Amino acid sequence: MKALRLCLVFIVICGLIYPLATTGVAQVLFPKQANGSLIKKDKKIIGSKWIGQNFSSANYFHGRVSSIKNDASASGSLNLAASNPALKKRVEASIAQLMKDNSTMDRTNIPADLVTNSGSGLDPDISVASAKLQVARVAKANHLEVATVSKLVADCTASRSLGIFGEPRVNVLQLNLALSKLHD
């Protein structure tokens, strides 16, 4: 009977009190992050800062390849080895699509992040090189000057975390939202 009571006490503490307390503290101290860092446009949720989205229109910057179609309910990747023929076939298909979409692109300078998955399949960021590679296409599709679109990329570029971790990167959703504001 003691064991059963102790079990119930720990269920209440660990399964009810602790989660409610941590959720409450998070809502008070970090409400935006606790609610998924959601991005809204015209009071409508259009995405999250932390989850990539699939943009396929020539008018927008494209993000990383995602084997899970950026479905946040099932993060993951194909985990194919570099020697796997299926990976090579998928990368070649991605390169062919990039070459088709970006007629001014040089095949030898394609950044790896445009043709490979991230570990989660949800990465919202691309490298600065990947964004710059798409500038000509996006400028042409939107009837904008290349310099204007290049400035948007520069304005949306995030630096290394704490100045030393990672690489400079561009959040595709935020960049595309900034691009949309030029038309509003």
OpenMM code with the backbone's topology and positions (N, CA, C; nanometers):
from openmm import Vec3, app, unit

residues = "MET LYS ALA LEU ARG LEU CYS LEU VAL PHE ILE VAL ILE CYS GLY LEU ILE TYR PRO LEU ALA THR THR GLY VAL ALA GLN VAL LEU PHE PRO LYS GLN ALA ASN GLY SER LEU ILE LYS LYS ASP LYS LYS ILE ILE GLY SER LYS TRP ILE GLY GLN ASN PHE SER SER ALA ASN TYR PHE HIS GLY ARG VAL SER SER ILE LYS ASN ASP ALA SER ALA SER GLY SER LEU ASN LEU ALA ALA SER ASN PRO ALA LEU LYS LYS ARG VAL GLU ALA SER ILE ALA GLN LEU MET LYS ASP ASN SER THR MET ASP ARG THR ASN ILE PRO ALA ASP LEU VAL THR ASN SER GLY SER GLY LEU ASP PRO ASP ILE SER VAL ALA SER ALA LYS LEU GLN VAL ALA ARG VAL ALA LYS ALA ASN HIS LEU GLU VAL ALA THR VAL SER LYS LEU VAL ALA ASP CYS THR ALA SER ARG SER LEU GLY ILE PHE GLY GLU PRO ARG VAL ASN VAL LEU GLN LEU ASN LEU ALA LEU SER LYS LEU HIS ASP".split()
positions = [
    Vec3(0.0824, -0.1191, 0.0000),
    Vec3(0.0000, 0.0000, 0.0000),
    Vec3(0.0870, 0.1257, 0.0000),
    Vec3(0.2003, 0.1208, 0.0736),
    Vec3(0.2913, 0.2359, 0.0754),
    Vec3(0.3451, 0.2641, -0.0646),
    Vec3(0.3800, 0.1596, -0.1348),
    Vec3(0.4342, 0.1747, -0.2698),
    Vec3(0.3312, 0.2386, -0.3631),
    Vec3(0.2059, 0.1983, -0.3504),
    Vec3(0.1001, 0.2552, -0.4332),
    Vec3(0.0806, 0.4040, -0.4031),
    Vec3(0.0799, 0.4412, -0.2738),
    Vec3(0.0665, 0.5820, -0.2363),
    Vec3(0.1851, 0.6639, -0.2871),
    Vec3(0.3052, 0.6091, -0.2716),
    Vec3(0.4259, 0.6779, -0.3190),
    Vec3(0.4204, 0.6957, -0.4710),
    Vec3(0.3734, 0.5942, -0.5387),
    Vec3(0.3597, 0.6013, -0.6846),
    Vec3(0.2617, 0.7118, -0.7235),
    Vec3(0.1491, 0.7194, -0.6568),
    Vec3(0.0501, 0.8243, -0.6847),
    Vec3(0.1043, 0.9637, -0.6555),
    Vec3(0.1797, 0.9775, -0.5466),
    Vec3(0.2407, 1.1058, -0.5131),
    Vec3(0.3352, 1.1495, -0.6254),
    Vec3(0.4199, 1.0582, -0.6735),
    Vec3(0.5139, 1.0926, -0.7797),
    Vec3(0.4429, 1.1180, -0.9129),
    Vec3(0.3346, 1.0488, -0.9372),
    Vec3(0.2569, 1.0757, -1.0591),
    Vec3(0.2019, 1.2181, -1.0547),
    Vec3(0.1480, 1.2579, -0.9398),
    Vec3(0.0934, 1.3933, -0.9261),
    Vec3(0.2046, 1.4979, -0.9370),
    Vec3(0.3168, 1.4740, -0.8695),
    Vec3(0.4273, 1.5711, -0.8729),
    Vec3(0.4892, 1.5793, -1.0121),
    Vec3(0.5289, 1.4642, -1.0649),
    Vec3(0.6023, 1.4622, -1.1924),
    Vec3(0.5122, 1.4749, -1.3148),
    Vec3(0.3890, 1.4280, -1.3040),
    Vec3(0.3009, 1.4293, -1.4196),
    Vec3(0.2038, 1.5448, -1.4252),
    Vec3(0.1897, 1.6163, -1.3145),
    Vec3(0.0932, 1.7251, -1.3120),
    Vec3(0.1553, 1.8563, -1.2627),
    Vec3(0.2051, 1.8565, -1.1423),
    Vec3(0.2563, 1.9801, -1.0824),
    Vec3(0.3780, 2.0336, -1.1574),
    Vec3(0.4785, 1.9502, -1.1814),
    Vec3(0.6006, 1.9958, -1.2487),
    Vec3(0.5714, 2.0470, -1.3905),
    Vec3(0.4997, 1.9720, -1.4751),
    Vec3(0.4709, 2.0257, -1.6100),
    Vec3(0.3914, 2.1561, -1.6079),
    Vec3(0.2947, 2.1667, -1.5177),
    Vec3(0.2178, 2.2908, -1.5090),
    Vec3(0.3051, 2.4075, -1.4619),
    Vec3(0.3932, 2.3814, -1.3681),
    Vec3(0.4819, 2.4868, -1.3177),
    Vec3(0.5794, 2.5332, -1.4259),
    Vec3(0.6422, 2.4395, -1.4960),
    Vec3(0.7377, 2.4791, -1.6001),
    Vec3(0.6673, 2.5491, -1.7160),
    Vec3(0.5472, 2.5032, -1.7509),
    Vec3(0.4707, 2.5693, -1.8564),
    Vec3(0.4326, 2.7106, -1.8134),
    Vec3(0.3903, 2.7269, -1.6890),
    Vec3(0.3548, 2.8591, -1.6373),
    Vec3(0.4723, 2.9543, -1.6367),
    Vec3(0.5878, 2.9075, -1.5911),
    Vec3(0.7077, 2.9905, -1.5890),
    Vec3(0.7470, 3.0294, -1.7316),
    Vec3(0.7422, 2.9339, -1.8236),
    Vec3(0.7771, 2.9630, -1.9629),
    Vec3(0.6821, 3.0660, -2.0230),
    Vec3(0.5535, 3.0539, -1.9942),
    Vec3(0.4555, 3.1491, -2.0476),
    Vec3(0.4785, 3.2898, -1.9939),
    Vec3(0.5247, 3.3003, -1.8700),
    Vec3(0.5489, 3.4316, -1.8100),
    Vec3(0.6810, 3.4913, -1.8592),
    Vec3(0.7878, 3.4113, -1.8569),
    Vec3(0.9202, 3.4637, -1.8909),
    Vec3(0.9504, 3.4665, -2.0406),
    Vec3(0.9023, 3.3668, -2.1155),
    Vec3(0.9329, 3.3549, -2.2583),
    Vec3(0.8064, 3.3213, -2.3378),
    Vec3(0.7063, 3.4075, -2.3387),
    Vec3(0.5793, 3.3707, -2.4021),
    Vec3(0.5893, 3.3424, -2.5521),
    Vec3(0.6690, 3.4211, -2.6236),
    Vec3(0.6799, 3.3997, -2.7682),
    Vec3(0.7431, 3.2632, -2.7972),
    Vec3(0.8529, 3.2325, -2.7312),
    Vec3(0.9210, 3.1049, -2.7523),
    Vec3(0.8355, 2.9875, -2.7048),
    Vec3(0.7681, 3.0029, -2.5907),
    Vec3(0.6852, 2.8949, -2.5361),
    Vec3(0.5685, 2.8610, -2.6284),
    Vec3(0.5292, 2.9557, -2.7089),
    Vec3(0.4180, 2.9334, -2.8016),
    Vec3(0.4653, 2.9038, -2.9434),
    Vec3(0.5925, 2.8698, -2.9609),
    Vec3(0.6426, 2.8246, -3.0903),
    Vec3(0.7043, 2.9296, -3.1789),
    Vec3(0.7315, 3.0487, -3.1280),
    Vec3(0.7886, 3.1576, -3.2083),
    Vec3(0.7118, 3.1743, -3.3393),
    Vec3(0.5811, 3.1835, -3.3267),
    Vec3(0.4938, 3.1925, -3.4430),
    Vec3(0.5073, 3.3271, -3.5122),
    Vec3(0.4977, 3.3243, -3.6434),
    Vec3(0.5046, 3.4461, -3.7241),
    Vec3(0.3655, 3.4712, -3.7798),
    Vec3(0.3173, 3.5937, -3.7618),
    Vec3(0.1829, 3.6293, -3.8055),
    Vec3(0.1896, 3.7376, -3.9126),
    Vec3(0.0937, 3.7306, -4.0019),
    Vec3(0.0771, 3.8345, -4.1033),
    Vec3(-0.0720, 3.8648, -4.1085),
    Vec3(-0.1079, 3.9890, -4.0904),
    Vec3(-0.2483, 4.0304, -4.0850),
    Vec3(-0.3248, 3.9492, -3.9800),
    Vec3(-0.2622, 3.9316, -3.8639),
    Vec3(-0.3198, 3.8599, -3.7489),
    Vec3(-0.3468, 3.7117, -3.7764),
    Vec3(-0.2886, 3.6589, -3.8821),
    Vec3(-0.3057, 3.5178, -3.9166),
    Vec3(-0.1695, 3.4491, -3.9038),
    Vec3(-0.1673, 3.3337, -3.8386),
    Vec3(-0.0422, 3.2595, -3.8237),
    Vec3(-0.0040, 3.2004, -3.9585),
    Vec3(0.1179, 3.2323, -4.0030),
    Vec3(0.1636, 3.1810, -4.1326),
    Vec3(0.2827, 3.0871, -4.1200),
    Vec3(0.3370, 3.0746, -4.0011),
    Vec3(0.4494, 2.9838, -3.9829),
    Vec3(0.5189, 3.0075, -3.8508),
    Vec3(0.6327, 2.9424, -3.8375),
    Vec3(0.7153, 2.9558, -3.7184),
    Vec3(0.8567, 2.9911, -3.7608),
    Vec3(0.9225, 3.0656, -3.6758),
    Vec3(1.0621, 3.1034, -3.7029),
    Vec3(1.1518, 2.9802, -3.7097),
    Vec3(1.1109, 2.8718, -3.6460),
    Vec3(1.1970, 2.7536, -3.6316),
    Vec3(1.1639, 2.6377, -3.7239),
    Vec3(1.0601, 2.6513, -3.8067),
    Vec3(1.0207, 2.5406, -3.8946),
    Vec3(1.0180, 2.5892, -4.0389),
    Vec3(1.0935, 2.5217, -4.1240),
    Vec3(1.0997, 2.5582, -4.2643),
    Vec3(0.9672, 2.5362, -4.3351),
    Vec3(0.9484, 2.6078, -4.4438),
    Vec3(0.8290, 2.5928, -4.5255),
    Vec3(0.8701, 2.5689, -4.6694),
    Vec3(0.7807, 2.5090, -4.7437),
    Vec3(0.8095, 2.4774, -4.8827),
    Vec3(0.7622, 2.5912, -4.9729),
    Vec3(0.8561, 2.6623, -5.0319),
    Vec3(0.8255, 2.7663, -5.1293),
    Vec3(0.8699, 2.7150, -5.2657),
    Vec3(0.7796, 2.7119, -5.3619),
    Vec3(0.8171, 2.6607, -5.4935),
    Vec3(0.7995, 2.7636, -5.6045),
    Vec3(0.7303, 2.8721, -5.5765),
    Vec3(0.7087, 2.9759, -5.6763),
    Vec3(0.8400, 3.0478, -5.7074),
    Vec3(0.8554, 3.0864, -5.8316),
    Vec3(0.9753, 3.1609, -5.8726),
    Vec3(0.9822, 3.2966, -5.8035),
    Vec3(0.8699, 3.3455, -5.7533),
    Vec3(0.8644, 3.4759, -5.6882),
    Vec3(0.9289, 3.4759, -5.5505),
    Vec3(0.9557, 3.3589, -5.4959),
    Vec3(1.0072, 3.3490, -5.3596),
    Vec3(1.1389, 3.2741, -5.3530),
    Vec3(1.2115, 3.3001, -5.2460),
    Vec3(1.3330, 3.2251, -5.2177),
    Vec3(1.2934, 3.0850, -5.1734),
    Vec3(1.3703, 2.9867, -5.2143),
    Vec3(1.3431, 2.8477, -5.1794),
    Vec3(1.4351, 2.8056, -5.0657),
    Vec3(1.3842, 2.7211, -4.9787),
    Vec3(1.4618, 2.6711, -4.8655),
    Vec3(1.5291, 2.5384, -4.8980),
    Vec3(1.5680, 2.4701, -4.7930),
    Vec3(1.6353, 2.3415, -4.8073),
    Vec3(1.5394, 2.2325, -4.8526),
    Vec3(1.5969, 2.1290, -4.9085),
    Vec3(1.5214, 2.0100, -4.9444),
    Vec3(1.4732, 1.9460, -4.8145),
    Vec3(1.3512, 1.8950, -4.8133),
    Vec3(1.2989, 1.8282, -4.6949),
    Vec3(1.2330, 1.6969, -4.7362),
    Vec3(1.2857, 1.5870, -4.6854),
    Vec3(1.2286, 1.4567, -4.7191),
    Vec3(1.0944, 1.4351, -4.6513),
    Vec3(1.0610, 1.5193, -4.5538),
    Vec3(0.9332, 1.5068, -4.4835),
    Vec3(0.8387, 1.6210, -4.5194),
    Vec3(0.8711, 1.6951, -4.6226),
    Vec3(0.7890, 1.8067, -4.6709),
    Vec3(0.7633, 1.9102, -4.5620),
    Vec3(0.8645, 1.9332, -4.4761),
    Vec3(0.8554, 2.0317, -4.3677),
    Vec3(0.7358, 2.0084, -4.2762),
    Vec3(0.7016, 1.8837, -4.2545),
    Vec3(0.5908, 1.8474, -4.1659),
    Vec3(0.6440, 1.8345, -4.0239),
    Vec3(0.6112, 1.9327, -3.9404),
    Vec3(0.6656, 1.9377, -3.8049),
    Vec3(0.6144, 1.8255, -3.7152),
    Vec3(0.5116, 1.7549, -3.7566),
    Vec3(0.4610, 1.6455, -3.6741),
    Vec3(0.5486, 1.5208, -3.6851),
    Vec3(0.6392, 1.5194, -3.7820),
    Vec3(0.7233, 1.4016, -3.8000),
    Vec3(0.8612, 1.4427, -3.8487),
    Vec3(0.9404, 1.5032, -3.7616),
    Vec3(1.0713, 1.5485, -3.8062),
    Vec3(1.1630, 1.4298, -3.8321),
    Vec3(1.2561, 1.4501, -3.9209),
    Vec3(1.3517, 1.3451, -3.9521),
    Vec3(1.4055, 1.3601, -4.0923),
    Vec3(1.4979, 1.2759, -4.1241),
    Vec3(1.5621, 1.2800, -4.2533),
    Vec3(1.5725, 1.1386, -4.3072),
    Vec3(1.6094, 1.1261, -4.4311),
    Vec3(1.6230, 0.9935, -4.4906),
    Vec3(1.7450, 0.9188, -4.4382),
    Vec3(1.8443, 0.9929, -4.3873),
    Vec3(1.9664, 0.9336, -4.3331),
    Vec3(2.0364, 0.8419, -4.4324),
    Vec3(2.0422, 0.8828, -4.5557),
    Vec3(2.1109, 0.8048, -4.6569),
    Vec3(2.2609, 0.8334, -4.6517),
    Vec3(2.3400, 0.7300, -4.6619),
    Vec3(2.4849, 0.7451, -4.6625),
    Vec3(2.5290, 0.8128, -4.7921),
    Vec3(2.6428, 0.8773, -4.7881),
    Vec3(2.6948, 0.9450, -4.9069),
    Vec3(2.7173, 0.8478, -5.0222),
    Vec3(2.7386, 0.7217, -4.9911),
    Vec3(2.7617, 0.6205, -5.0940),
    Vec3(2.6323, 0.5614, -5.1496),
    Vec3(2.5184, 0.5999, -5.0944),
    Vec3(2.3907, 0.5426, -5.1354),
    Vec3(2.3482, 0.6003, -5.2705),
    Vec3(2.3188, 0.5152, -5.3685),
    Vec3(2.2766, 0.5633, -5.5009),
    Vec3(2.1470, 0.6452, -5.4963),
    Vec3(2.0587, 0.6151, -5.4017),
    Vec3(1.9332, 0.6906, -5.3907),
    Vec3(1.9606, 0.8360, -5.3529),
    Vec3(2.0599, 0.8589, -5.2668),
    Vec3(2.0949, 0.9956, -5.2298),
    Vec3(2.1516, 1.0696, -5.3506),
    Vec3(2.2398, 1.0045, -5.4219),
    Vec3(2.2986, 1.0680, -5.5405),
    Vec3(2.1894, 1.1036, -5.6417),
    Vec3(2.0938, 1.0145, -5.6605),
    Vec3(1.9849, 1.0386, -5.7544),
    Vec3(1.9003, 1.1582, -5.7094),
    Vec3(1.8696, 1.1661, -5.5793),
    Vec3(1.7899, 1.2765, -5.5275),
    Vec3(1.8641, 1.4086, -5.5382),
    Vec3(1.9939, 1.4084, -5.5069),
    Vec3(2.0748, 1.5305, -5.5174),
    Vec3(2.0827, 1.5761, -5.6627),
    Vec3(2.1025, 1.4827, -5.7548),
    Vec3(2.1079, 1.5187, -5.8971),
    Vec3(1.9754, 1.5789, -5.9428),
    Vec3(1.8641, 1.5243, -5.8935),
    Vec3(1.7330, 1.5793, -5.9283),
    Vec3(1.7191, 1.7211, -5.8718),
    Vec3(1.7678, 1.7425, -5.7500),
    Vec3(1.7633, 1.8762, -5.6897),
    Vec3(1.8486, 1.9745, -5.7687),
    Vec3(1.9658, 1.9306, -5.8116),
    Vec3(2.0534, 2.0165, -5.8915),
    Vec3(1.9873, 2.0504, -6.0248),
    Vec3(1.9264, 1.9514, -6.0890),
    Vec3(1.8584, 1.9758, -6.2171),
    Vec3(1.7463, 2.0785, -6.1997),
    Vec3(1.6696, 2.0668, -6.0906),
    Vec3(1.5615, 2.1621, -6.0652),
    Vec3(1.6174, 2.3021, -6.0389),
    Vec3(1.7261, 2.3107, -5.9631),
    Vec3(1.7892, 2.4407, -5.9382),
    Vec3(1.8376, 2.5050, -6.0675),
    Vec3(1.8991, 2.4240, -6.1524),
    Vec3(1.9493, 2.4757, -6.2802),
    Vec3(1.8331, 2.5251, -6.3676),
    Vec3(1.7224, 2.4536, -6.3637),
    Vec3(1.6042, 2.4925, -6.4407),
    Vec3(1.5450, 2.6227, -6.3865),
    Vec3(1.5340, 2.6322, -6.2543),
    Vec3(1.4739, 2.7496, -6.1908),
    Vec3(1.5631, 2.8728, -6.1960),
    Vec3(1.6934, 2.8530, -6.1891),
    Vec3(1.7890, 2.9636, -6.1821),
    Vec3(1.8813, 2.9572, -6.3034),
    Vec3(1.8373, 3.0108, -6.4140),
    Vec3(1.9087, 2.9966, -6.5409),
    Vec3(2.0483, 3.0568, -6.5395),
    Vec3(2.0753, 3.1510, -6.4505),
    Vec3(2.2072, 3.2145, -6.4472),
    Vec3(2.3043, 3.1415, -6.3538),
    Vec3(2.2604, 3.0333, -6.2949),
    Vec3(2.3407, 2.9632, -6.1945),
    Vec3(2.4483, 2.8759, -6.2585),
    Vec3(2.5637, 2.8712, -6.1934),
    Vec3(2.6747, 2.7866, -6.2346),
    Vec3(2.6703, 2.6584, -6.1505),
    Vec3(2.6630, 2.5446, -6.2149),
    Vec3(2.6509, 2.4161, -6.1458),
    Vec3(2.7639, 2.3901, -6.0464),
    Vec3(2.8800, 2.4454, -6.0709),
    Vec3(2.9953, 2.4173, -5.9833),
    Vec3(2.9905, 2.4948, -5.8520),
    Vec3(2.9027, 2.5936, -5.8411),
    Vec3(2.8975, 2.6763, -5.7205),
    Vec3(2.7694, 2.6586, -5.6396),
    Vec3(2.7052, 2.5442, -5.6491),
    Vec3(2.5807, 2.5215, -5.5765),
    Vec3(2.6127, 2.4897, -5.4305),
    Vec3(2.5610, 2.5689, -5.3378),
    Vec3(2.5842, 2.5391, -5.1955),
    Vec3(2.5163, 2.4066, -5.1565),
    Vec3(2.5824, 2.3310, -5.0741),
    Vec3(2.5323, 2.1986, -5.0354),
    Vec3(2.3957, 2.2060, -4.9673),
    Vec3(2.3697, 2.3145, -4.8941),
    Vec3(2.2425, 2.3199, -4.8213),
    Vec3(2.1211, 2.3324, -4.9129),
    Vec3(2.1389, 2.3676, -5.0389),
    Vec3(2.0249, 2.3743, -5.1304),
    Vec3(1.9879, 2.2385, -5.1891),
    Vec3(2.0763, 2.1405, -5.1771),
    Vec3(2.0485, 2.0099, -5.2374),
    Vec3(2.0522, 1.8951, -5.1362),
    Vec3(2.0726, 1.9279, -5.0084),
    Vec3(2.0750, 1.8239, -4.9052),
    Vec3(1.9772, 1.8581, -4.7936),
    Vec3(1.9325, 1.7545, -4.7250),
    Vec3(1.8417, 1.7724, -4.6112),
    Vec3(1.9198, 1.8168, -4.4894),
    Vec3(1.8488, 1.8823, -4.3983),
    Vec3(1.9047, 1.9017, -4.2650),
    Vec3(1.8716, 1.7752, -4.1857),
    Vec3(1.9290, 1.7602, -4.0696),
    Vec3(1.9041, 1.6407, -3.9890),
    Vec3(1.7589, 1.6246, -3.9501),
    Vec3(1.6897, 1.7353, -3.9255),
    Vec3(1.5493, 1.7278, -3.8840),
    Vec3(1.4533, 1.7326, -4.0014),
    Vec3(1.4994, 1.7831, -4.1148),
    Vec3(1.4106, 1.8031, -4.2288),
    Vec3(1.3253, 1.9279, -4.2143),
    Vec3(1.3507, 2.0059, -4.1088),
    Vec3(1.2685, 2.1234, -4.0792),
    Vec3(1.3469, 2.2540, -4.0777),
    Vec3(1.4717, 2.2522, -4.1173),
    Vec3(1.5578, 2.3689, -4.1057),
    Vec3(1.4982, 2.4884, -4.1807),
    Vec3(1.4744, 2.6001, -4.1110),
    Vec3(1.4143, 2.7175, -4.1751),
    Vec3(1.5166, 2.8090, -4.2423),
    Vec3(1.6441, 2.7822, -4.2209),
    Vec3(1.7494, 2.8713, -4.2690),
    Vec3(1.8247, 2.8122, -4.3877),
    Vec3(1.8780, 2.9029, -4.4678),
    Vec3(1.9719, 2.8653, -4.5736),
    Vec3(2.0965, 2.9504, -4.5551),
    Vec3(2.2032, 2.9084, -4.6191),
    Vec3(2.3267, 2.9857, -4.6118),
    Vec3(2.3102, 3.1150, -4.6908),
    Vec3(2.3954, 3.2098, -4.6617),
    Vec3(2.3933, 3.3373, -4.7350),
    Vec3(2.4221, 3.3112, -4.8828),
    Vec3(2.5128, 3.2183, -4.9111),
    Vec3(2.5447, 3.1839, -5.0503),
    Vec3(2.4218, 3.1294, -5.1228),
    Vec3(2.3414, 3.0491, -5.0535),
    Vec3(2.2193, 2.9946, -5.1145),
    Vec3(2.1188, 3.1042, -5.1455),
    Vec3(2.1076, 3.2002, -5.0573),
    Vec3(2.0165, 3.3121, -5.0812),
    Vec3(2.0667, 3.3972, -5.1977),
    Vec3(2.1952, 3.4278, -5.1990),
    Vec3(2.2521, 3.5108, -5.3061),
    Vec3(2.2382, 3.4434, -5.4425),
    Vec3(2.2477, 3.3118, -5.4442),
    Vec3(2.2348, 3.2376, -5.5692),
    Vec3(2.0961, 3.2556, -5.6305),
    Vec3(1.9957, 3.2804, -5.5484),
    Vec3(1.8574, 3.2919, -5.5955),
    Vec3(1.8143, 3.4361, -5.6250),
    Vec3(1.8999, 3.5323, -5.5944),
    Vec3(1.8637, 3.6741, -5.6075),
    Vec3(1.8204, 3.7099, -5.7492),
    Vec3(1.8936, 3.6681, -5.8488),
    Vec3(1.8602, 3.7056, -5.9879),
    Vec3(1.7222, 3.6535, -6.0270),
    Vec3(1.6936, 3.5275, -5.9933),
    Vec3(1.5629, 3.4694, -6.0267),
    Vec3(1.4493, 3.5432, -5.9576),
    Vec3(1.4658, 3.5683, -5.8274),
    Vec3(1.3606, 3.6340, -5.7497),
    Vec3(1.3406, 3.7782, -5.7978),
    Vec3(1.4484, 3.8476, -5.8281),
    Vec3(1.4376, 3.9857, -5.8774),
    Vec3(1.3626, 3.9890, -6.0100),
    Vec3(1.3982, 3.8995, -6.1004),
    Vec3(1.3334, 3.8945, -6.2312),
    Vec3(1.1850, 3.8603, -6.2169),
    Vec3(1.1522, 3.7601, -6.1359),
    Vec3(1.0126, 3.7168, -6.1191),
    Vec3(0.9263, 3.8244, -6.0561),
    Vec3(0.9863, 3.9093, -5.9728),
    Vec3(0.9112, 4.0138, -5.9037),
    Vec3(0.9263, 4.1517, -5.9680),
    Vec3(0.9964, 4.1575, -6.0820),
    Vec3(1.0194, 4.2833, -6.1537),
    Vec3(1.0857, 4.3857, -6.0619),
    Vec3(1.1895, 4.3403, -5.9918),
    Vec3(1.2653, 4.4258, -5.9005),
    Vec3(1.4097, 4.4334, -5.9469),
    Vec3(1.4791, 4.5338, -5.8991),
    Vec3(1.6216, 4.5465, -5.9263),
    Vec3(1.6976, 4.4421, -5.8448),
    Vec3(1.8023, 4.3875, -5.9012),
    Vec3(1.8856, 4.2896, -5.8309),
    Vec3(1.9419, 4.3516, -5.7031),
    Vec3(1.9798, 4.4783, -5.7095),
    Vec3(2.0348, 4.5463, -5.5914),
    Vec3(1.9332, 4.5528, -5.4780),
    Vec3(1.8062, 4.5717, -5.5100),
    Vec3(1.7009, 4.5780, -5.4086),
    Vec3(1.6857, 4.4437, -5.3390),
    Vec3(1.6842, 4.3369, -5.4171),
    Vec3(1.6694, 4.2023, -5.3603),
    Vec3(1.7958, 4.1636, -5.2838),
    Vec3(1.9115, 4.2024, -5.3335),
    Vec3(2.0373, 4.1751, -5.2626),
    Vec3(2.0397, 4.2447, -5.1270),
    Vec3(1.9857, 4.3655, -5.1223),
    Vec3(1.9788, 4.4378, -4.9940),
    Vec3(1.8858, 4.3657, -4.8963),
    Vec3(1.7753, 4.3112, -4.9468),
    Vec3(1.6852, 4.2337, -4.8605),
    Vec3(1.7590, 4.1146, -4.7988),
    Vec3(1.8365, 4.0449, -4.8803),
    Vec3(1.9142, 3.9306, -4.8302),
    Vec3(2.0096, 3.9777, -4.7211),
    Vec3(2.0789, 4.0864, -4.7458),
    Vec3(2.1733, 4.1391, -4.6464),
    Vec3(2.1006, 4.1796, -4.5177),
    Vec3(1.9844, 4.2433, -4.5322),
    Vec3(1.9083, 4.2865, -4.4145),
    Vec3(1.8534, 4.1692, -4.3342),
    Vec3(1.8262, 4.0575, -4.4005),
    Vec3(1.7687, 3.9399, -4.3337),
    Vec3(1.8745, 3.8385, -4.2903),
    Vec3(2.0001, 3.8702, -4.3099),
    Vec3(2.1076, 3.7779, -4.2716),
    Vec3(2.1345, 3.7876, -4.1220),
    Vec3(2.1285, 3.6729, -4.0567),
    Vec3(2.1593, 3.6645, -3.9133),
    Vec3(2.3056, 3.6232, -3.8993),
    Vec3(2.3735, 3.6838, -3.8039),
    Vec3(2.5150, 3.6517, -3.7846),
    Vec3(2.5301, 3.5241, -3.7016),
    Vec3(2.6526, 3.4865, -3.6772),
    Vec3(2.6807, 3.3675, -3.5960),
    Vec3(2.6203, 3.3859, -3.4567),
    Vec3(2.5712, 3.2772, -3.3992),
    Vec3(2.5164, 3.2833, -3.2636),
    Vec3(2.6280, 3.3172, -3.1661),
    Vec3(2.6025, 3.4157, -3.0824),
    Vec3(2.7006, 3.4661, -2.9862),
    Vec3(2.8319, 3.5075, -3.0532),
    Vec3(2.8266, 3.5323, -3.1823),
    Vec3(2.9435, 3.5775, -3.2560),
    Vec3(3.0442, 3.4703, -3.2924),
    Vec3(3.0243, 3.3461, -3.2448),
    Vec3(3.1241, 3.2405, -3.2729),
    Vec3(3.0647, 3.1069, -3.3171),
    Vec3(2.9367, 3.0831, -3.2905),
    Vec3(2.8787, 2.9523, -3.3211),
    Vec3(2.8018, 2.9547, -3.4523),
    Vec3(2.8213, 2.8528, -3.5337),
    Vec3(2.7490, 2.8406, -3.6595),
    Vec3(2.8011, 2.9342, -3.7659),
    Vec3(2.7224, 2.9477, -3.8690),
    Vec3(2.7566, 3.0328, -3.9822),
    Vec3(2.6469, 3.1377, -4.0009),
    Vec3(2.6791, 3.2480, -4.0669),
    Vec3(2.5721, 3.3434, -4.1002),
    Vec3(2.4652, 3.2707, -4.1815),
    Vec3(2.3389, 3.3084, -4.1613),
    Vec3(2.2293, 3.2355, -4.2236),
    Vec3(2.1137, 3.3302, -4.2522),
    Vec3(2.0227, 3.2816, -4.3355),
    Vec3(1.9057, 3.3599, -4.3734),
    Vec3(1.7816, 3.2741, -4.3488),
    Vec3(1.6870, 3.3271, -4.2716),
    Vec3(1.5609, 3.2581, -4.2487),
    Vec3(1.4732, 3.2817, -4.3714),
    Vec3(1.4381, 3.1749, -4.4408),
    Vec3(1.3674, 3.1856, -4.5686),
    Vec3(1.2297, 3.2496, -4.5523),
    Vec3(1.1552, 3.2109, -4.4505),
    Vec3(1.0220, 3.2681, -4.4300),
    Vec3(1.0313, 3.4183, -4.4038),
    Vec3(1.1223, 3.4594, -4.3176),
    Vec3(1.1355, 3.6021, -4.2879),
    Vec3(1.1817, 3.6802, -4.4105),
    Vec3(1.2706, 3.6201, -4.4901),
    Vec3(1.3154, 3.6853, -4.6135),
    Vec3(1.1989, 3.7005, -4.7116),
    Vec3(1.1192, 3.5956, -4.7262),
    Vec3(1.0056, 3.6030, -4.8183),
    Vec3(0.8986, 3.7006, -4.7695),
    Vec3(0.8832, 3.7133, -4.6373),
    Vec3(0.7906, 3.8130, -4.5844),
    Vec3(0.8401, 3.9549, -4.6142),
    Vec3(0.9699, 3.9760, -4.5996),
    Vec3(1.0282, 4.1073, -4.6317),
    Vec3(1.0093, 4.1377, -4.7819),
    Vec3(1.0244, 4.0357, -4.8633),
    Vec3(1.0036, 4.0507, -5.0072),
    Vec3(0.8578, 4.0870, -5.0368),
    Vec3(0.7655, 4.0218, -4.9695),
    Vec3(0.6223, 4.0500, -4.9885),
    Vec3(0.5876, 4.1935, -4.9510),
    Vec3(0.6568, 4.2471, -4.8490),
    Vec3(0.6286, 4.3859, -4.8053),
    Vec3(0.6614, 4.4865, -4.9145),
    Vec3(0.7518, 4.4513, -5.0056),
    Vec3(0.7842, 4.5430, -5.1153),
    Vec3(0.6647, 4.5602, -5.2094),
    Vec3(0.5764, 4.4616, -5.2113),
    Vec3(0.4593, 4.4664, -5.3006),
    Vec3(0.3353, 4.5222, -5.2324),
    Vec3(0.3399, 4.5351, -5.0988),
    Vec3(0.2226, 4.5838, -5.0239),
    Vec3(0.2060, 4.7329, -5.0356),
] * unit.nanometer
topology = app.Topology()
chain = topology.addChain("A")
for resn in residues:
    res = topology.addResidue(resn, chain)
    for name in ("N", "CA", "C"):
        topology.addAtom(name, app.Element.getBySymbol(name[0]), res)
